[in-house]
Amino acid sequence: MVFASLIFICFFLPLNLILYYAYDNITYRNILLTAFSLVFYAWGEPIWVLLLLFTAALDYGNALLIERFRDTRLATLGIWFSVTANLGLLMSFKYSGFIVENFNFLFGTTMHVPSIALPIGISFYTFQTISYVIDVYRGEAVAQRKFLNFLMFVSMYQQLVAGPIVRYVDIMNEVEQRDHNLKLIWLGIQRFTIGLFKKVCIANVAAEFVARYLDGDLSQLSVGEAWFGILMFSVQIYFDFSGYSDMAIGLGKMFGFHFLENFNYPYISRSATEFWRRWHMSLGSFFRDYVYIPLGGKARRPYFNLMVVWFLTGLWHGASWNFILWGLYFGCLILIERLFLFKILDNIPRIFGHLYLLFMAILGWALFYFVDLHRLMHFFGILFGQAGAQAWNYELTIALQENVFWLIIALILCLPIYPWAERKAKELVHRFSVIWLMATAFQIILFVMSITMLVGKTYNPFIYYRF
Amino acid sequence: MFDTTLAKNVMRVQIGLFVLVPAIWGTLFFIMPHAKESEYEKRPLCPAPAFSWDALLDNYTDSLDLYFSDNFPFREDFVKMAFQFNRWKGWHSDEMTFYATTSPVEGQLNTDSLMMDSMARAEQIIEAEGKAESSHGVMIYKGMAIQIFGGSEKLSNQYVNMVNTYEERFRGKAKVHVMITPTHQEYYLPNEYRHSSERKIINYIYENVTKNVTTSDVCGYLQAHRNEYIFFNTDHHWTGRGAYYAYVAFCKANKMEPVPIEKMEQHFIPGYLGSLYRLTLDPTVKERIDSVEYLIPPTQNKMYILSGANYSRRSPTPLFVKFAKGGNSYGVFLGGDLPLLCVDTDVKNGRKAVLIKNSYGNAFAPYLISHFEQVYIVDYRYFKGNLVNLVNQFGITDVIIMSNSFSSNTSTHTSYILNLLNGRGGTTTTTTPATGSTPTNTPTNTPNGNTPSNTPTTPNKQPNPTNPPSNPPSNPSAPSNPPAPTSPTGQ
């Protein structure tokens, strides 16, 4: 199931909320959430829900083992077992094809390339459980005694299929005891509505352009269309993913959970370093805390560590060389920034930093988008006028004309307008209580618009969903 | 700020609305009756999916998602509102609107799948005429829906080779004619919105086929009558009248006297909203709703569907299916796209023709009956037999290849025509394809659809995590290269 679907909004969520608040008992509520989450997951993956249960059981057991036998060899065994098992599962499901292909290529063998369907969310929940076991090992978290609670943490539909990667330490105090109040629920609804709007009204619209310009016959594309296409993908992936994170955070609030933010207006960054502190923050911090720092961080072999992290970040996004290249691309940028670019950027007007980042990020998305390296090369050729494509065509003019208002709104919303509006509202609300009504009316309009657009479409893709 | 009574009340109301209104809608879904068809989108709506344990492990939940959203209470109103919202995204000129067609659905001409929305199905129907290579979107210009032609000399070369192969194969036995008709763009779309010129490409083909092949100046004859109702506003086909002028062109090229239009019986089927409306759902196009004019030539005739070994089985069928209506009105011509038809006429001149066509030829075929003893009509997309055997068996004297500009620049179509020469032997299949042109369009009731791209969760099943949802169409390569005696100058 997906959040941005009519079945979720009209059946699943209302039912869940009504049942949840019907009876004030934490165990009942946790069981309810877990049950709903398993149904949510099984809706999309009727078979692989078992894998989810298996992973949860495995690490529930491992963590208890580690804690019970802390500082002995058994604990070390536990952690290695857990990490290996989780990564092993991830590798088999996600990377086996990629590995075999490359092995064949390097060694000239002709092994059969497996093609396994990827269970939804496996990249997210395996990282979640790994972080839990490591945190228990490090003593930063107390192992969860009740399997129900642990299973709830792993399978919670609010964050299961597409993040944010919620760490156990972030919600461990909320497992057995949550504050439920009007304000929190309301904030949750507000956040969910914003996320839904981002996804349905902006990301899905951008996706149509992406399909039109980037999926078809590249030899027919004009240079303008190529740039517009990749700009649209940059819009799509941001609003898609951050919208989904918004919905996740909003849903968490509705049930008393406080998840950490995952996006902080990444497109206002002035460097790649800053960009990755604002984009998919839960992933960045995962790699920082569980790979970069254990490897030595800034202290020992910093550049090597950096490239390892970025290699892995790219690889996490997909079992294909273009993703790895994308990760390394950012690794190199960050390296360059650290070596000398920051000194330059600090001494020139800020606007250049913005332009530099936007340009690099958009090109990076081209790397990310084209899995086929031939198409990728062809596309880059078009972008830089090397492929004999015409510069502009009238279809593009018409497309821009017919979408100009939407485009302006989409670009403006990349800026932190919402926090600014929120601050202003908070200042003025004491004097103008009508602001409450305006805010509410606004939410309702966004919600109705999103539903309308959902009804019109039976197809609703989500990029990070395939992880 | 959250502590004031106003705040608390507002929050309570909003929470209440958020939970209850969708829940009410969900309940309405169970209470309200479900329509079978969307009036606005002109397509059938998904019925309740059949449950089975197998289906549960497969795509039952996807079908449930679709079932609910297709029968969402007050869906029509929402869809209309969604269309409005889409128009508010930018500025639209009064005169024209452009619809870029997204990558078309590849492969089957199966329109039975309920999973497809009207656009995908309409695209498939249009795709049956000429694929993405040669089509560059649809422009609504002054209320007429016009497909934009993207052909080229390079794309035409394969067609030229094919025609020349035909000439060589039938030399001494039958005369080969080629007719390529332009479409709306040639007459109704200003130059600045065109990609390529249909007239130029057609002339290129005509100039490069061997001299023995007769060519007909359809372009010129339609041009003279472009102010008449020769093309539909809402459909990619031409009208019966447009096909008539092509018939005149054919007669002039062959030194035959065309039957004057006044001698034909004129009929109308009103209320036709065609493929290009269903593809774009554009309201201006809807206003220019078409009527299908068909002209009945004065020649006595009997038409048969041919099937069986050596085409011995003959099933009578009307030349014009007069009860065709609604979205299938174009099916009045020949009853739709059938693999092999034969018309016996009372003409006595020793000439027999075979017309090789796609659905454009349906409107044209009837006019031939005034000039041949027998007219065989082959739809190259569905005929599985061997054309050479057919010509030999029935003593056919004239082989007429008819295409429109789009299909002449589409390699799959050219390959189809070419492969008729090497077909599988004397039998024809009797499968009637379910294209939009057939009068009987019965969708099956099991919604286990075959188009994965329309369901929300199917992208998950792909092993490659970030494959863009719609797969880019691979460039179809010509399956067989005929030994071309004269290759025209390649690009």
Interface residues (C-beta under 8 A of the other chain):
Chain A: M1 V2 S5 L6 I7 I9 C10 F11 L13 P14 L15 L17 I18 W43 G44 E45 P46 I47 K94 G97 S115 I116 A117 L118 P119 I120 S123 L182 K183 I185 W186 I189 V205 A207 E208 V210 A211 R212 L214 D215 G216 D217 Q220 H317 G318 A319 S320 F323 F368 Y369 V371 R375 Y394 E395 I398 A399 L400 Q401 E402 N403 V404 F405 W406 L407 K426 V429 H430 S433 W436 L437 T440 Q443 I444 F447 M449 I451 T452 M453 L454 V455 G456 K457 T458 Y459 N460 P461 F462 I463 Y465 R466 F467
Chain B: M1 F2 T4 L6 A7 K8 V10 M11 R12 V13 Q14 I15 L17 F18 V19 L20 P22 A23 W25 G26 F29 L56 L57 T61 L64 D65 L66 F68 S69 D70 F72 R75 F78 V79 M81 A82 F83 F85 N86 W88 K89 G90 W91 H92 S93 M96 T97 F98 A100 T102 S103 D117 A132 E133 H136 G137 G150 E192 Y193 S453 N454 T455 P456 T457 P459 N460 K461 Q462 P463 N464 P465 T466 N467 P468 P469 S470 N471 P472 P473 N475
